[in-house]
Amino acid sequence: MPRPTRRVSLLLPLALSAVMAIAGCGRGGGGDGDPDTVTVGFIAPVTGFAAALGTDMQRGWDLYWELNGQTVDGVTIRTVYEDDAGDPDVALTKARRLVEREGVDLVAGPVLANTAYAVANYVAGQGIPTLHITGADDLTQRQFDPHILRAGYTSRPSNFTPGTWAYQAGHRRAVTLCPDYAFGWESCGGFVSAFTAAGGEIIEQLWQPLGTQDFSTYVNQVKSLNPDIAFIGSAGGPDAILLYNAWQDFGLSDIPMIGNCCFADEVFLREVKDKALGVRSLTYWAAGRDSTAVREFVDAYEERHNEVPSLYAAGSYLMAQVVAETLRSTGGKVEGDSFTKAAAKLTFDDSVYGPIRFDDHHNIVGPVYLTEATRRADGTIWNVPVETFDAQSQFWNKSPEEYLKQPVFSRDHTGL
């Protein structure tokens, strides 16, 4: 695996700005350094198996500041980038460096559930706000800390929805295939809980190690079980591509498949191309949604990168927007959990994800879309919503108090 690298950017064409970022000037805004600077530590995997996800995250974050300006309410946003390579131990080391050496005012990321668990509690324990675009469910549930805010969705609300949808679509026997770590357990847990509550039967749950290269064993098992539908809970990227290619190669096209938020993402669509047409997912990001916020973001991203932005780019763009709007509401100050509490009061009539607000545990309440991979007029394949499920909550159809009495999803507990 390549050595994790660090990149620092101010998105300003001034040499002095770059020098200040590399030197790591003191904490600004809510810290003990320059009061005219807010320093953000941005952690994402830009090497390793999840590199495509982290690269898109950084692009989305950078694009927001490029389009909207680097200064908010009199303070300049300074970003220090760290690569966690998708490794929890590396992620924690990088978080410590950002806090103890760079003196950051807040931390954005990381993206994977295992790296998020490693980082969030440490950062929050230092009294520093931390924002995530996905990450582990329990950060805004049983392990809730007011310093933590998710400017995105947990693994569950976007997966309760496909469980209910699958049963209502007439499917009664399902197989699940998910990666064998926290994100996969949570994704499958959402689907299984909703599908069985509706009256469906889970005939088998299959788990693949993160970074699996050969999916032939798993798709053959699905083929032999012959379910009415297969739920694929994937972190996207290479895993999703390898799985889908095996699915096609082993002749499973007659078995209906529904993907989670990340399965048929833009990384997948760019690689799989025409074979992806018709693939359906339940997700919170739909690049083909008819919305001013989406069109402006997609057009600007495509102009710079010549590709449709993924949900990881969209999530980081929204996370930057949340940071900017919160700074406007606090007068440019970042002061511990006062910052995330102010962020949780924000509402958006429209955003790249649609109309959203935050619940009392600092997690988004917003729409989930049933999307279908469709060819655009120019030949590009993207996801278009065919049905919208409004105001989906991380607590599903229960009160927070009732929901949180249940144990966290794990390989041994997925709602069965």
C-alpha positions in Angstrom: 0.0 0.0 0.0 1.4 3.5 -0.9 2.6 5.6 2.1 -0.3 7.9 3.2 0.4 11.5 2.2 -0.7 14.9 3.4 -1.9 17.8 1.3 -2.6 21.4 2.5 -4.7 23.8 0.5 -6.2 27.3 1.0 -7.6 27.4 -2.5 -6.1 30.9 -2.8 -3.5 31.8 -5.4 -1.1 33.3 -2.8 2.2 31.7 -2.0 2.1 33.1 1.5 -1.2 31.2 2.1 0.4 27.9 1.2 3.4 28.6 3.4 1.2 29.3 6.3 -0.8 26.1 5.8 2.3 24.0 5.6 3.8 25.6 8.7 0.7 24.9 10.7 -0.1 28.3 12.2 -2.1 28.3 15.4 -5.8 27.6 15.8 -8.1 30.3 14.6 -11.8 31.2 15.0 -12.6 29.3 18.1 -9.0 28.3 18.9 -6.0 30.1 20.5 -4.4 31.4 17.3 -5.3 33.7 14.5 -8.8 35.0 15.1 -9.3 35.6 11.4 -8.7 32.0 10.4 -10.7 28.8 10.9 -8.5 25.8 10.4 -10.3 22.6 9.2 -8.6 19.2 9.4 -10.0 17.1 6.5 -9.4 13.4 6.8 -10.2 11.1 3.8 -8.7 8.0 2.2 -6.9 9.1 -0.9 -4.7 5.9 -1.1 -5.7 2.3 -0.6 -8.8 0.5 -1.5 -11.1 3.5 -0.9 -9.0 6.0 -2.7 -11.7 6.9 -5.2 -14.1 7.8 -2.4 -11.6 10.1 -0.7 -10.5 11.8 -3.9 -14.1 12.6 -4.6 -14.6 13.9 -1.1 -11.7 16.4 -1.4 -13.0 17.5 -4.8 -16.4 18.2 -3.4 -15.1 20.1 -0.4 -12.7 22.2 -2.6 -15.4 23.0 -5.1 -17.7 24.6 -2.6 -15.0 27.0 -1.4 -13.9 27.7 -5.0 -17.5 28.6 -6.0 -18.5 30.5 -2.9 -15.2 32.1 -1.7 -12.8 31.1 1.0 -13.9 33.8 3.5 -17.0 33.6 5.6 -18.2 36.4 7.9 -14.7 37.8 8.1 -12.8 34.6 8.7 -10.7 32.7 6.1 -11.1 28.9 5.8 -7.8 27.1 5.9 -7.9 23.3 5.2 -5.2 20.8 6.1 -5.7 17.5 4.3 -4.7 14.1 5.8 -4.9 10.7 4.1 -6.1 7.8 6.4 -5.7 5.1 3.7 -9.0 3.6 5.0 -7.1 2.3 8.1 -8.5 3.1 11.6 -5.1 3.2 13.2 -3.8 5.6 10.6 -6.9 7.7 10.8 -6.5 8.2 14.6 -2.8 9.0 14.2 -3.7 11.7 11.6 -6.4 13.1 13.8 -4.0 13.4 16.7 -1.6 15.2 14.4 -4.3 17.6 13.2 -5.4 18.4 16.8 -2.0 18.5 18.6 0.3 19.9 15.9 -1.9 21.8 13.5 -4.3 23.1 16.1 -7.4 22.7 14.0 -10.7 24.3 15.0 -12.8 21.5 13.6 -12.4 18.1 11.8 -14.2 17.0 8.7 -14.3 13.2 8.0 -13.3 10.5 7.8 -15.8 8.5 5.7 -15.6 4.8 6.5 -17.5 3.5 9.6 -14.4 2.0 11.2 -12.2 5.1 10.7 -15.0 7.3 11.9 -15.3 5.4 15.1 -11.6 5.7 15.6 -11.5 9.4 15.1 -14.8 11.0 16.2 -14.7 10.2 19.9 -11.0 11.3 20.2 -11.7 14.6 18.5 -14.9 15.3 20.4 -13.1 14.4 23.6 -10.7 17.3 22.9 -13.7 19.6 22.8 -13.4 20.1 19.0 -16.4 19.9 16.6 -16.2 17.1 14.1 -18.4 16.7 11.0 -19.0 13.5 8.9 -20.8 12.8 5.6 -21.5 9.2 6.4 -19.5 7.3 9.1 -20.7 4.9 11.8 -24.4 4.9 12.9 -23.8 5.0 16.6 -21.9 8.3 16.5 -25.3 10.0 16.3 -27.1 7.4 18.4 -25.8 5.6 21.5 -22.4 7.2 21.4 -23.9 10.7 20.7 -21.6 13.5 21.7 -22.9 17.1 21.0 -19.5 17.9 19.3 -20.4 15.5 16.5 -22.7 16.3 13.6 -23.4 14.2 10.5 -23.9 16.3 7.4 -25.1 13.2 5.7 -26.9 10.0 6.4 -26.2 6.9 8.5 -26.2 3.5 7.0 -29.6 2.8 8.3 -32.3 5.3 7.1 -31.4 4.8 3.5 -31.6 1.0 4.1 -34.8 0.8 6.1 -36.4 2.2 3.0 -35.3 -0.5 0.5 -36.5 -3.2 3.0 -40.0 -1.8 3.0 -39.9 -1.1 -0.7 -38.8 -4.6 -1.6 -41.7 -6.2 0.3 -44.2 -3.8 -1.2 -42.8 -4.6 -4.7 -43.9 -8.2 -4.1 -40.7 -9.8 -3.0 -41.0 -12.3 -0.1 -37.6 -14.1 0.1 -34.4 -12.1 0.2 -30.6 -12.7 0.4 -28.3 -10.0 1.7 -24.6 -9.5 0.7 -22.7 -6.9 2.6 -19.1 -6.1 3.6 -18.0 -7.6 6.9 -17.5 -4.5 9.0 -19.6 -1.9 10.8 -20.9 -0.2 7.6 -22.0 -3.5 6.1 -23.6 -4.7 9.4 -25.5 -1.4 9.6 -26.6 -1.5 6.0 -27.9 -5.0 6.2 -29.4 -4.3 9.6 -31.5 -1.6 8.1 -32.8 -3.7 5.2 -33.4 -6.8 7.3 -35.3 -5.0 10.0 -37.7 -3.3 7.6 -38.1 -6.3 5.2 -38.9 -8.8 8.0 -41.1 -6.3 9.8 -43.2 -6.0 6.6 -43.5 -9.9 6.5 -40.5 -10.9 4.4 -38.1 -13.7 5.0 -34.3 -13.5 4.9 -33.1 -16.9 3.7 -29.3 -16.1 3.9 -27.0 -13.3 5.0 -23.6 -13.4 3.2 -20.6 -11.3 4.3 -17.5 -10.6 2.3 -14.2 -9.2 3.7 -13.5 -5.6 2.9 -11.4 -5.4 -0.2 -12.5 -8.8 -1.6 -11.1 -9.3 -5.1 -13.0 -12.5 -6.1 -16.8 -12.5 -5.7 -17.4 -15.8 -7.5 -18.1 -17.8 -4.3 -20.7 -15.2 -3.1 -22.6 -14.9 -6.4 -22.7 -18.6 -6.8 -24.2 -18.9 -3.3 -26.9 -16.3 -4.3 -27.6 -18.2 -7.5 -28.1 -21.5 -5.7 -30.4 -19.9 -3.1 -32.6 -18.3 -5.9 -34.1 -15.5 -3.8 -36.9 -13.2 -5.0 -34.4 -10.3 -4.5 -30.9 -9.7 -3.4 -29.9 -6.7 -1.3 -26.4 -5.4 -1.9 -24.9 -3.3 0.9 -21.7 -1.9 -0.6 -19.3 0.9 0.2 -19.1 1.4 -3.5 -15.9 1.7 -5.6 -13.9 -1.4 -6.5 -16.0 -3.8 -4.3 -19.2 -2.9 -6.1 -17.6 -3.1 -9.5 -16.0 -6.5 -8.9 -19.3 -7.9 -7.4 -21.4 -6.7 -10.3 -19.1 -8.0 -12.9 -19.2 -11.4 -11.2 -23.0 -11.1 -11.0 -23.2 -10.7 -14.8 -20.5 -13.2 -15.6 -22.2 -16.0 -13.6 -25.6 -15.3 -15.1 -27.5 -13.8 -12.2 -29.2 -11.1 -14.3 -32.6 -12.8 -13.7 -32.4 -12.4 -10.0 -33.6 -8.9 -9.0 -31.0 -6.8 -7.2 -31.4 -3.6 -5.1 -28.4 -1.7 -4.0 -27.8 0.5 -1.0 -26.8 4.2 -1.0 -23.3 3.5 -2.3 -23.5 0.5 -4.6 -24.3 2.0 -7.9 -22.4 5.3 -7.3 -20.7 7.3 -10.0 -17.4 5.4 -9.6 -19.4 2.2 -10.4 -21.3 3.8 -13.3 -18.1 5.2 -14.9 -16.5 1.8 -14.9 -19.4 -0.6 -15.6 -20.8 1.7 -18.3 -23.7 0.2 -20.3 -24.0 -2.9 -18.2 -25.2 -0.6 -15.4 -28.3 0.6 -17.2 -31.4 -0.3 -15.2 -29.6 -0.9 -11.9 -31.7 0.4 -9.1 -30.6 1.7 -5.7 -32.1 3.4 -2.7 -29.9 6.4 -1.9 -29.8 10.0 -0.8 -27.8 11.3 -3.8 -29.3 11.4 -7.3 -27.2 13.4 -9.8 -30.1 13.3 -12.2 -32.6 14.9 -9.8 -34.3 18.0 -11.3 -33.2 20.6 -8.8 -31.4 23.9 -9.0 -29.0 23.0 -6.2 -28.1 19.7 -7.9 -27.8 21.2 -11.4 -25.5 24.0 -10.3 -23.2 21.5 -8.4 -23.2 18.9 -11.1 -22.5 21.4 -13.9 -19.6 23.0 -12.0 -18.1 19.6 -11.0 -18.3 18.3 -14.5 -16.7 21.4 -15.9 -13.7 20.9 -13.7 -13.4 17.1 -13.6 -15.2 15.9 -16.8 -17.3 13.4 -14.8 -20.6 13.2 -12.9 -19.9 13.8 -9.1 -20.4 10.9 -6.7 -22.3 11.0 -3.4 -18.9 11.4 -1.7 -18.3 14.6 -3.7 -21.8 15.7 -3.0 -21.6 14.9 0.7 -18.4 16.9 1.2 -19.8 19.8 -0.8 -22.8 19.8 1.5 -20.6 19.5 4.5 -18.7 22.6 3.4 -22.0 24.4 3.0 -23.0 23.5 6.5 -19.7 24.8 7.8 -20.1 28.1 6.0 -23.8 28.6 7.0 -22.9 27.8 10.6 -20.0 30.3 10.6 -22.5 32.9 9.4 -24.8 32.1 12.3 -22.0 32.2 14.9 -20.3 35.3 13.7 -17.3 33.3 12.4 -16.7 31.6 15.8 -15.9 27.9 16.4 -16.4 27.2 20.1 -16.7 23.6 20.9 -20.2 22.0 20.8 -21.8 25.5 20.4 -20.7 25.2 16.8 -22.3 21.9 16.1 -25.4 22.8 18.1 -25.7 25.9 15.8 -25.2 23.7 12.8 -28.0 21.4 13.9 -30.5 24.3 13.8 -29.9 24.8 10.1 -32.6 23.8 7.5 -32.3 23.7 3.8 -35.4 24.0 1.5 -33.2 22.4 -1.1 -29.6 21.1 -1.1 -27.7 18.6 -3.2 -29.5 16.0 -1.1 -32.9 17.8 -1.2 -34.9 19.4 1.6 -33.1 18.6 4.9 -33.0 19.4 8.6 -31.2 17.8 11.6 -32.6 15.8 14.4 -31.8 16.3 18.1 -28.9 13.8 17.7 -27.3 15.9 15.0 -28.2 13.6 12.1 -29.9 14.6 8.8 -33.6 14.0 8.3 -34.2 14.1 4.6 -35.4 12.2 1.4 -34.3 8.9 0.1 -34.6 8.2 -3.6 -35.2 5.0 -5.5 -32.9 5.7 -8.5 -32.3 3.9 -11.8 -29.1 4.1 -13.9 -30.2 5.9 -17.0 -28.5 7.2 -20.2 -28.4 11.0 -20.4 -28.9 12.9 -23.7 -25.2 13.2 -24.2 -24.6 9.5 -23.6 -23.4 9.8 -20.0 -25.0 7.3 -17.5 -26.2 8.7 -14.3 -28.8 7.9 -11.5 -32.3 9.4 -11.9 -34.9 9.2 -9.1 -38.0 7.3 -10.0 -39.6 7.5 -6.5 -39.0 9.8 -3.5 -39.4 8.9 0.2 -39.5 12.1 2.1 -38.1 12.9 5.6 -36.4 9.6 6.4 -35.1 9.4 9.9 -32.2 7.4 11.4 -34.7 6.2 14.0 -36.9 4.7 11.3 -40.6 4.6 12.4 -39.8 4.8 16.2 -39.1 7.5 18.7 -35.4 8.0 19.6 -36.0 6.6 23.1 -37.7 3.4 21.8 -35.2 2.9 19.0 -32.1 3.4 21.2 -33.2 0.6 23.5 -32.2 -1.8 20.7 -28.5 -3.0 20.5 -26.3 -1.5 17.8 -26.3 -3.6 14.6 -23.4 -6.1 14.3 -22.8 -9.3 12.4 -24.6 -11.1 15.1 -27.5 -8.7 15.3 -29.0 -7.4 12.1 -32.6 -7.1 13.2 -33.5 -10.8 12.9 
